[in-house]
């Protein structure tokens, strides 16, 4: 067994591409680290975390564990504090929590030529929606239209927007929509939207960033037709790069050694 262990936890988890991404990066970096996956439910998280020994360096967290990881972290980075979600735990005497999803969205959009935006629509009101709002704010957004099946769940996003200087409004996903520059979809993978609704969201929806990537194309991506569409694989890739920086040297913004080769190997593993 390797002396340094890491893993991705979530429920479900069998579909996760994180082990392949991390293995590719560790190969380039010549790190003999073991990165696995484990199905852990939200109620079982605290006990599972407490069972880890000193050989464990870090964890990647996916749904439904981001809020539980936030509570477990002794200290957190700014993105984690603002979003209330942690997708990366650097373990040690006390776990440090990070949210690399925000930077992953920003990097994925930049890779597709989107580096500034004024108006956005966010579909969904969960943890990933908070990361999407933070990413939009970093790109200069001043207005965000949140659409969800239960708009009352967006109260936290409205408050977060106010703290960021972004005017956030919330409504039913089926309500009439106005034109925006960018749509950020944070709906669960496999969400089935009827064609008429997807078409209304696409009309005047600007470019589409869809956090989902399996199955692909999603119902929304299909409705967007020839318009600009960015799948969640870009976010998955770039948030993982930031995770690996954290696991390697503790800083999500400090590049890895030979990061160009690392990124190329990870992209090839997708």
N, C-alpha and C positions, 0 to 999 in steps of 0.2 A: 504494500500500500504506500502511496506517495505521502510525504510528510505534510504537504500543504493541500488542503481540500477546500473546494468551493462547490456551489450548486445553485440551480434555479428551483424555487419552490412555487407551487400554485395548485389550483384545483379547478379544472383538469390541468394536466401538465404533459401528457404523452406527446402532444403536438409541437412542443416547444423546439425552436431552432437554436436556442441559446447554447446548448452544449456544442453544436457544430461550430458556431461563431467563436466561442471562447477557445475551443481546441485549436482552431486555425490560428488565432492570435498567439496563443501560448507556444505553438510550434515555431513561429517566426521569432518570438522573443526568447526562445530556448529555455522556457520555464517548465520544469517538471511538476506541473500542478494538475491535480485531478478535479475535473468539473463535471458534476453529474446532475441529475434531476430527481425530484421527489414530490410526490403528491401529498400536500399538506392542506387541510381545511383551515378555515379561519378559527374555529374553536380549538383546534389542536396546535395552533401556531406557537403559543407561549411555551407550552411544555416541550415541543420539538426544539425550539431555540435553546431552552435551558439545558437540553441534553447534549449539546455540542461541546466537544473537548477543545483543547488548545491547538489541535491540528487544523482547525477551521479558520480560514482567512476571511471569507466573505460569502454573502448570499445575494442572488438576484431574486426579486419578488415580483410575481405577476398576480393577476386577479385570483382570488379575492383577498389578498394578503397585504395590500399596500397601506391600508389604514392600520392594520395590526402592527406592521413593521414601524409605522410612524410612532405608535405608542411605545414600542419597545426601544426605540433609539434614545440614548442618553443625550446626544447632541445631534443637530440636523443642519443641513445647508439651507440657504435662503429659499431655493425652489421647493424644498420639502416643507419648510415652515409655512410658506404661503399657500401651497396646494393641499396640505394636510395628508400628503401621500409620500411614502418612501418605497422606491423600487430597488434600492441598493443598500445593503448593510455591510460596512467594514467592521469586522469583528475584532475584539481585543479585550482589554480590561473592561471597557464599556463600549457597546456598539454605537457607531456613528452612522446616521442615516442621510441618504442623498436621494434626490429625484432627478435622474438623468433623462427622463422622458421629455422634459421641456427642451433641453439642448438638442435632443434627438430630433424633435419636430423642427426646430429652427434650422438645424444642419440639413435635414432632408429637404426642406423648402428651399434653402439657399442653393443646394445642389441642382435644383430645378429652376433656378433663376428668380426665385421669390425672396427678396431681401427687405422689402418694405411693403406695408399694407395699411390701409386706413379703416376699412370696414370688413367685418367678418361675420359669418354665421357658424355657430357651433351646434352640432347635432348630438344630443345626449347631455346628461347633467351629472355624470359620475366623476370618479377620480381622474380619468383621462381628460375629461372636459376641463377640469381645473388646470391641468398641464397645458392644454391647448390654449386656454385664455392667457396664461402666463407667456406662452410663446408668441401669441398675437400681440401682446403688450410690448414685448421686446422688439417686435417688428414695427412698432409705432402705431398700432391700431388705437383708434379713439372710440369706436363703437362696436359692440358685439351683440348679435341677436341670437339668443339661446333658444333652441327648439327641443322639446322633450315630450314624451307621452304624459309625464307628470311634472308640469312646470314648477310646482311648488318646491320640487327638489333643487331648483336652481337658486334658492335664496342665498346660499353660500357663494355662488358665482357672482351674484349681484353685489354682495358685500366685497368680495375680492376685487371685482372690477373697480369699485369706488376707491379702494386703497391704491389701485394702479393707475388711476386717472382714465379708466375706460368705462364708458356708459354702457351698462349691460341691461338688456331687457329680456324677458322670458315669456314664451307663449307655447301653445300646443304645437306639436310637430305638423299637424294638418292645417294650421291657420295660414291665411294669405301671407306671402313673403314679399319683401322688397329686394332690390338689387344690391349685391355686395361684391367685394373684390375677391373674396376667398371663402370657401366653405371648408370647415374642419369637422369631419365626421368622426365621432368617438363611440359610435354604436357598437354593441358586441358583434363579433364575427358571426356571420350567418343570419344577421337580422334580415327579415323578409319584408321589404317595403313594396307596396303595390306600385305598378308601373306609373299610374297617374300621379301619385304623390312624389315618386322619385323624379318624374319629369318636371313637376312644378318647382322642386328644389333645384333642379339643374338649370332651369331658365332663370337667368340673372344671378346664378350662384357663383359666378367667377370660376377660378380654378378650384379643383377639389383635392383636398388631402384626406384620404380615408385611412384611419388608423388600422382598420382591418386589412388582412391580406390572405386569409384562407376561409372560405373558398374565394378565388379570384377569377374573373372580376366580380366584385360585389354588385348587388342590385343598383346601388348608387353609381358605381363606376360605369356600369352598362348604360345607365340613363344619361350620363354626361356626354356620350357620343364622342365627337372629335375634339371636345374641349380638353384643356389640360387636366390630367388626372395623375395623382401621386399616390402610390400604394403605401401601406404601413410598413413594408419591408425597409424603406429608407429610414424611418424612425427606429425600427428594430436594430438596424445596422449601427446607426450613429449613437443611439443611447448605449449600445453595448461597448462601443469604443470608449465612451466616457466612463462606463463601469470598469473597464479593464485598466484605464488610467488610475482609477481609485484603488483597485486591488493591487496595482503595481507600485504606485508611489503616493497614493492618498489624495491626489489633487485632480478633480475632473477636468480642469482647463489646461493642465500641463501636458503637452504631447508626449506620446510614448517614443522610445528609441525607434528610429526607422519606421515611423508611423505610416508612411506611404505604403510600404510593403505589408505592414500589418493590415491596413484597410483593404488592400487588394486581395489578400488571402481570405479575409472575412467575407468580402463580397463574393468571391468564388465559391464559398461554402454555402451561400444561400440557395 
